[in-house]
């Protein structure tokens, strides 16, 4: 019997927690997983942590398992993705008579983009978060913006560019089209990895180099002078929105270090908005969540031009971080849902959707 297989006389839900991964957000995932494991109720869940290495290898995280046996207090602040090697098919094979839910705490490509979700669908397993389509569309910022535009959601002006279509005059053309400064982002990356703010044509050229180091598509956006507002959404067919929060960046923009390393940024929860503005941004968050086919959870980010165009959709993150300074759990705590209750609800949402999809696909 592998470490990933529970005995059938254990009536707890078997949580398989996937973390690590091959993207540039590997470390963020390892931190997220540590906090989820600490908060999951051992009376309700039997937990198997599976680390995915930067090389793509799957391993039962033996150090995390040993710490769990001692109690949540023994878990480190960051999980180690090393351990006993296991084949992915063995790691996600459900046991008869045991309710199994996979929690894919994977950020970025090869984890949050529908790839792992597709594997879990083939394995006939319930899993937390959006399905294949919602995960893939939301991960690809260029495609997400097309879908949002088709649904009439307000956005900043932007241009999507594929690396092989870039020419010598591209930076100047982008600057003339969007003005300066602009933000340049890899289309399929999160946590602000590879994002630059370019104030000159030369800097824009360098920013494209950086973005294309992470992805073959880049999104170039006009720089918005406005506030950064975020809303957490939770649910499947009838999702609900949290109170909005506002990020006041410690750096020039809310970058990777601001999110996960430094403490210079400030989170205002609830965001200082009027009641009408609060309801408007919550309604927009639900519209975006539905348009991108999200399920389970997402954090929906906006820019707010208070004396201009109002709320502009920035992006939808289908697997937001759960670190101590992450906005998603903090927004729900402020909305009356405690951290451990949030985990419980996400697990139940995964079970509900899995049952519904099996009914819809049964022959």
N, C-alpha and C positions, 0 to 999 in steps of 0.2 A: 504493500500500500504506500503510495507516495504521500509526501507531506501535504499535498493539495487535495487529498481525498479524505473527507470526514467519515466517521462511522455512522451507520444509519440510525443508531439509537440516540444520537445527539440531535435533539429537536430544534436547536438554534438555527437561524438562517446562516448559511455559509457565505461569508463575504470574501470574494477573491479580489484583493486590492492590487491593481496594476500600477506601477510607478516607474519613474526613470525615463526610459525611452531614448531614441536616437536623435532627437532634435536639439537645438541650442538651448532649449528650456529644460534640459535634464535635471539640473540642480533645483530648479523651482519645483518640479514634480516631486523630487525626493523630500523637499521641505513640506509641501502640501500633504503628502502621504503620512508623514510623521504626526501631524496634527489631527488628521482624520482617524488614525489608529488610536491615538490617545483618547479621543472623544467617543469612539464607538463603544456601546455598552456590551461588555463581555457576557452579560446574562442573556442578551438577545442574539449575539453574533459570535460565530466561530470564524476567526479571521485567518486567511492565508495570504501573506504579502508576497507578491511576485515582482521581483525587480527585473527590468529590461535594461540591459547594458547599452552603452553608447555604440557597441558593435552589433546590437540587435539580439544578443543572446538572452535567453530567459532563464532566470534562476529563482529558486525558493530563497527568500531573504532570511537566512538562518539566524542572523543576529537579531533581526526584528522579531522573529518567532520566539527566540529565547527571552527577549525583553518582555514580550506579551505574556509569556508564562509567569513572569514575576509580577506583572501588573503594569497598567498604563504609565505609572510613574517612572518605570525603568526605561521607557523608550527615549531615544535620543532626539534632539531637535531636528535632525536630518537623517533620513534612512539611507542605508548603504544598499545599492542594487546588486551587490555581490552575494554569492551563496552557492547552493547545490544546483548544478545544471539540470534543467528540465525542458522537455519538448513543449512548445506552445500548445499542441493538441492535448497533451497530458495535463497541462496546467489548467485548462478550461473545460475538462471533461466533467459534466455533472454526474453526481452519484444518484442512483435510484432512491426515491423517497426523501431526498434532501432538497430543500428550497435553496437554490444557489443564485446569488446576485454578484455580478462583476462590477467593480467600481474602477473605471479606467481613469485614474488621476494622471493622465498624460496630456501634456501641453504641446501644441505645435504639430508639425508634420509627423506622419507615421504614428499617430496616437489620437489627435483631436480632429483629424481631417476625414474621418469616415473609414479609414483603412482597418483599424482595429475593430470598429463597430461592425464592419462587414464580416469579419472573422467571427465575431460573437453571434451574429445572426445565423451564420452557417452552423455554429455549434448549438444553436437553439437555446441560448442562455439569456436571461434577463440581465440588463446592464443599466447603470445610471447614466443619464445624459441623453443628448439628441441622437437620433438614428443616423443612418448612412448619409442620406441626402442633406439633412439639416446640418450635420457636422461638416460635410464637404463644402457646402455653399457658404456657411458662415466663416470657415477657415480661410477661404479664398476671398480676400478683400475686394479684388476686382470683380468677381462674379457676384459677391454679396451686394455691391453697389448697383450692379445692373438689376438685380432682383428688387432691391429697395426702390430704385427709380421706377420700375414697372408698377409698383404698388403705391406710387405717389408720395413716398416718404421724403421729407426735406433733407438735403445733404449739401455738403460743401462742393464747390466746383473741383473736378478732378480729371485726371487722364490716366488710363491704364496703358502700360508699355511692356512689350515682350523684349527680352534681351537682344535677340537677333535682329530686331527692327530698329535698334538704336544706331544712329549715324553720327557723324561729326557735328552736324548742326542741331542735334536733338536737344541738348541743354538750352540753347538759345531759343529754340522754338517753344519749349515748355515754359520758359520764363516769360516769353512774349504772350503766351496763351493764358497763363494763370497769374502772372505777376510774381513778384518776389516780396517776401520770402515764401518758400513752399516747404512742405514736409514730403519726404520720400520714404516709402515703406516697402519692404518685401511683401508681396501679396499673401504669402502663406507662412506667416510667422506671428507670434504673439509676444506679450510681455515687453513690448517696445524694442525687441531685438532687431538690430539692423536699421532702426529708424533714425533719420537725420533731419535737421532743420537747415535748409540752404538759403543763404541771404544773397549770394552772388551766383553768376553763371558757372564760375569755376567750382564753387562749393557744390553746386547742383550736379556737376559732372562727377565729383568725388562721391556724392551721396548715392548716385546711381551705381557706381562701382561697388559700394558697400551693400546696397540692397540686392544687387544681382549676385553677390557672393552667397546669399541665402536662398534665392529663388530665381526662376527664369522670368517671372512677372514682377513688376513693380507698380505701385500706385503713387502718383504724384498729386498732391492736394494743395489747394490754396491754404495759406496760413490764416486761421480764424482768430480774430481778436475777440475773445469771449471767455466765458466760464466753462469749466469741465464738470458736467453733471452725469451721474451714473445711477442706474436703476437696476435692482436685482429682480429677476422674474423666476417664478417657481410654478411648476405644474405641467400637465399634459394637455388634455382637451379643454380644460377650463383654468388656464394659468392666472396667477395673480401677481401684482407688482408691489414691491416694497416701497417704503418712503424713499425719495431720491436723496442722494448724497452729493456733495461737491468736493472735488479735489483741488486744493490750492498747491500747485507744484513747488517743490523746494528748488528745483533746477529751472532752466528756461522752458522746459516742457517736462511732462510726466514720463521720465525715461526709466530704463531698467533699474538703475541704481536707486532712484526715488521709490520704486515699487518694492524692492526686495532687500536693499542694502542700507541706504541712508535713512535718516528719519527727518529729512528736511521738509518733506511734503506734509500737508495738513488735510485731514478729512473732516468735513463739516457735515454731521449727520444729526437731524435732517438738514438738507440744503436750505439756505435762507432764500426761499421762494415764496411768492404769494400763494394762497390756496388755489387760485385759478391756474397759475403756472405749474404747481405741483400736480394737479390733476391732468393737465395737458401733457406733461412729460411722461407720466405714468401710462397714459393712454397710448402715446407714441411708442413707448417701450413694448407694450402688448401687441401693437400692430406690427412692429419689426419682428418680434418673436414669432408671431404667426406667419408672417410673410416668408421668413427664412426656414420654416418648418422645424422650429426648435421644440424640444420636449425636455422634461426634467428640470433643467436649470439653464440660465444664461444671465450674463451681466450685459446690459445694453448701455452703451456710452454715447453721450451727446456733447456737442458744443452749444453754448447758449449765447447768442448775440442779443443781449438784453434790449438794445435800442436799434436792432436791425432786423434780421430775418427770423429771430426767435431760436427755437431748438432745431439743431441740425444733427442728424444721425451720424455718428462717427463709425462705430463698429459694434458687432455682437460677438461676445466671447462665450462659447458653449461649454467650456470647462474652466471657469475662473478659479483663481488660486484660493486656497483656504489657509494661507499663512496668517500669523497673528495680526499683520497690518493689512490684510486683504479686505477689499471693500464688500465683496459678496456676503460673507457671513456677518459682517458688521451691520450691513443694511438690514438684514433679516432680524438680527438681534434687536435693532432699534424699532423694528416693526412687530416685535412681540414673539419671534420664533427663536428659541435658544439654539445654540450650536448643536447639541446632541439631538434635539428634536428635528433640526434641519436634516441631519444625516438619516434619521428614521424615516422622515417623509420622502427623501430622495430614494431610499430603498423601496418603500411601498409604491412609489410612482413607477419605478423600474419593473416591479412585479406586475402592476396593473397594466402597463403598456405591453409587456411581453404576452400576458394572457389575451389582451385584445387583438394583438397582431397575429397570434396563433389562430384565433377564431376567424380572423379576416382572411387568412391564407390556407385554412383547412380545406381539404378536398373530400 
